[in-house]
């Protein structure tokens, strides 16, 4: 599977309009730290691409990839930074006179319908609580703690013929042992880590920081780790002395599993 990071930013993206910090200023000039909202484009041989989350930067992300349309998407949860692009995508479907398919757990689809009651004119909304197939990959969602922001879902991808698995867990914190279990035995773990070391009280937080992410990686022992959902606290030009198998996601990064 080919995985393209269309975006790797937190809910506000980088630069933040109001901010003149070093990272935001760099992103306005040389641009190494530009971060669109977190989203992946998944591709496997013989099938149309699969979008993972559809945030408010969807239009820019599609243009950067040269994509004129997309037919299907997975959604992790119904927060705006993960579904804000659905309206533009739906309008694109309207103009093309076609319907696309959105896969998500039942409670996520329910929240999407509440926000956009008209959305099913352009989308087929399909519950995936029990998983789905994407080519030779079995895709399984599981519910994770999102701290003060409630809940999200993560996705595990298991190859049906080869002993290869990877997982995407963009919005989580303080996972229980049960919630950690699907992160075992991975070739790749993509984990959301907003800050290098977040200083706010735990009861006000919603996503792991990099320090905690490294602790989780040490516990679960994936072969590779990519940190995503990064805030303007993280500077990709800095040396955080990460282990060799741990990387920071960058705009347009492509990895293969």
C-alpha positions in Angstrom: 0.0 0.0 0.0 1.2 3.5 -0.9 0.4 6.1 1.8 0.6 9.8 1.0 0.4 12.4 3.8 -1.9 15.0 2.3 -1.8 16.8 5.7 -0.2 16.3 9.0 -1.4 19.3 11.0 -3.5 19.6 14.2 -6.9 21.2 14.2 -5.6 24.7 13.5 -2.9 23.8 10.9 0.4 25.8 10.5 0.9 28.7 10.1 -1.8 29.9 12.5 -3.1 33.3 11.2 -2.7 35.0 14.6 0.8 33.6 15.4 4.3 35.0 14.8 6.2 32.2 16.4 9.4 30.9 14.8 7.6 27.8 13.3 4.7 29.8 11.9 7.0 32.5 10.4 9.2 29.8 8.8 6.1 28.1 7.3 5.3 31.5 5.7 8.7 31.7 4.0 10.7 28.6 3.2 7.7 26.5 4.1 9.2 23.3 5.7 6.6 23.6 8.5 3.5 24.2 6.4 0.8 21.8 7.8 -2.6 21.2 6.3 -5.1 19.3 8.4 -4.4 15.6 8.9 -5.4 13.3 6.0 -4.0 10.4 4.1 -4.4 9.1 0.6 -4.2 5.4 0.4 -3.6 3.5 -2.8 -3.3 -0.2 -3.6 -3.0 -1.9 -6.9 -6.1 -2.2 -9.0 -8.4 -0.1 -6.8 -9.4 3.5 -6.8 -7.7 5.6 -4.0 -9.1 5.7 -0.5 -9.1 9.0 1.4 -8.6 8.8 5.2 -10.4 11.8 6.7 -11.6 14.8 4.8 -10.7 18.1 6.6 -11.2 21.7 5.6 -8.0 21.7 3.5 -9.5 19.0 1.1 -9.6 21.3 -1.9 -5.9 22.4 -1.6 -4.8 18.8 -0.9 -6.7 17.5 -4.0 -5.1 20.2 -6.2 -1.6 19.4 -4.9 -2.1 15.8 -5.9 -3.7 16.7 -9.3 -6.8 14.8 -8.4 -10.0 15.9 -10.0 -12.2 13.5 -8.1 -12.2 10.7 -5.5 -14.7 8.0 -4.9 -14.4 6.8 -1.4 -13.2 7.8 2.1 -12.8 6.5 5.7 -13.5 8.9 8.5 -12.1 8.7 12.0 -14.5 11.0 13.8 -16.8 14.0 13.2 -14.6 16.9 14.4 -14.4 19.7 11.9 -10.7 19.2 11.2 -11.5 15.7 10.0 -14.8 16.3 8.1 -14.8 20.0 7.1 -14.0 19.1 3.5 -17.1 16.9 3.0 -19.2 19.9 1.8 -16.7 20.8 -1.0 -16.3 17.1 -1.9 -20.1 16.7 -2.0 -20.4 19.8 -4.3 -17.7 18.3 -6.6 -19.8 15.1 -6.7 -22.9 17.2 -7.6 -21.1 18.8 -10.5 -19.9 15.5 -11.7 -23.3 14.0 -11.3 -22.0 11.1 -9.2 -22.1 9.8 -5.7 -19.1 8.9 -3.5 -19.0 6.5 -0.5 -18.1 7.5 3.0 -17.2 4.7 5.5 -17.2 5.3 9.2 -18.6 3.7 12.4 -22.3 4.2 13.0 -22.0 6.9 15.7 -19.6 8.9 13.5 -22.0 8.7 10.6 -24.8 9.8 12.9 -22.9 13.0 13.9 -22.1 13.7 10.2 -25.8 13.5 9.4 -26.6 15.9 12.2 -24.1 18.5 10.9 -24.9 18.1 7.2 -28.5 16.7 7.0 -28.4 17.0 3.1 -25.1 15.2 2.7 -26.6 11.9 1.6 -27.7 13.4 -1.7 -24.1 13.0 -2.8 -22.7 10.4 -0.5 -23.5 6.8 0.3 -22.9 6.5 4.0 -21.7 3.0 4.9 -21.3 1.7 8.5 -17.9 0.0 9.0 -18.1 -1.0 12.7 -17.3 -4.6 11.8 -14.6 -3.6 9.3 -14.3 -3.7 5.5 -12.0 -4.9 2.8 -9.8 -2.7 0.6 -8.2 -5.0 -1.9 -6.0 -7.5 0.0 -6.2 -5.4 3.2 -8.7 -5.9 6.0 -9.5 -2.5 7.6 -10.8 -2.5 11.2 -11.8 0.5 13.2 -11.6 0.7 17.0 -12.7 3.4 19.4 -10.0 5.3 21.3 -10.0 7.9 24.0 -9.7 11.5 22.7 -9.4 13.1 26.1 -11.4 16.3 26.6 -12.7 16.0 23.1 -14.5 12.7 23.7 -13.7 9.9 21.3 -12.2 9.1 18.0 -11.6 5.9 16.0 -8.3 4.5 14.8 -7.9 2.1 11.9 -5.8 -1.1 11.6 -4.9 -2.5 8.2 -4.0 -6.2 8.0 -2.8 -7.8 4.8 -4.8 -11.0 4.1 -1.9 -12.9 2.5 1.2 -11.5 4.1 2.0 -11.0 7.8 2.0 -7.2 7.5 -0.1 -4.7 9.5 -0.2 -1.0 10.1 -2.4 1.4 12.0 -3.5 5.0 11.9 -4.3 6.6 15.3 -4.4 10.4 14.8 -6.4 11.6 17.7 -5.9 9.8 21.0 -4.5 10.1 24.5 -4.2 7.8 27.6 -5.2 4.7 25.7 -6.4 1.9 27.9 -4.8 -1.5 27.6 -7.7 -2.7 25.4 -7.4 0.3 23.2 -3.6 -0.2 22.8 -4.0 -3.9 21.8 -4.5 -3.3 18.0 -1.2 -1.3 18.0 0.7 -4.5 18.6 2.6 -6.3 15.9 2.7 -3.4 13.4 5.1 -2.7 10.5 4.0 1.0 10.8 2.3 3.0 13.5 1.0 6.5 12.5 0.3 8.3 15.7 -0.9 11.8 16.4 1.4 13.9 18.7 0.4 17.6 18.9 3.3 18.9 20.9 6.9 18.0 21.7 6.0 18.1 25.4 2.6 19.6 26.2 2.5 21.6 29.4 -1.2 21.9 29.9 -3.1 19.8 32.6 -4.0 16.3 31.4 -7.8 17.0 31.9 -7.6 19.7 29.3 -5.7 17.7 26.7 -6.9 15.5 23.8 -3.8 14.1 21.9 -0.5 12.6 22.9 2.7 14.6 22.8 5.9 13.4 21.3 7.4 12.3 24.6 4.3 10.2 25.4 4.3 9.0 21.8 7.8 7.6 22.2 6.8 5.9 25.4 3.8 4.2 23.6 6.1 3.2 20.7 8.6 1.7 23.1 5.7 -0.3 24.7 4.1 -1.5 21.4 7.4 -1.9 19.4 6.2 -1.2 15.8 8.9 -1.5 13.2 8.4 2.1 12.1 6.6 5.2 13.6 5.5 8.4 12.0 4.2 11.2 14.2 1.4 13.3 12.6 -1.3 15.8 13.7 1.5 18.2 14.6 1.0 21.6 16.1 3.1 24.8 15.5 5.1 23.7 18.6 6.9 21.2 16.4 9.7 22.3 14.1 10.8 19.8 11.5 14.2 21.5 11.2 15.0 20.7 14.9 16.8 17.6 16.1 14.6 16.0 18.6 17.0 13.0 18.9 14.3 10.7 17.8 15.2 7.0 17.3 16.1 6.1 13.8 12.8 4.3 13.2 10.7 7.3 14.3 10.0 10.2 11.8 7.9 13.3 11.7 5.3 13.5 8.9 5.8 16.2 6.3 3.4 17.5 3.6 3.4 15.2 0.7 5.4 12.4 2.4 5.0 9.1 0.7 5.6 5.8 2.5 5.0 2.2 1.4 3.8 -0.7 3.5 
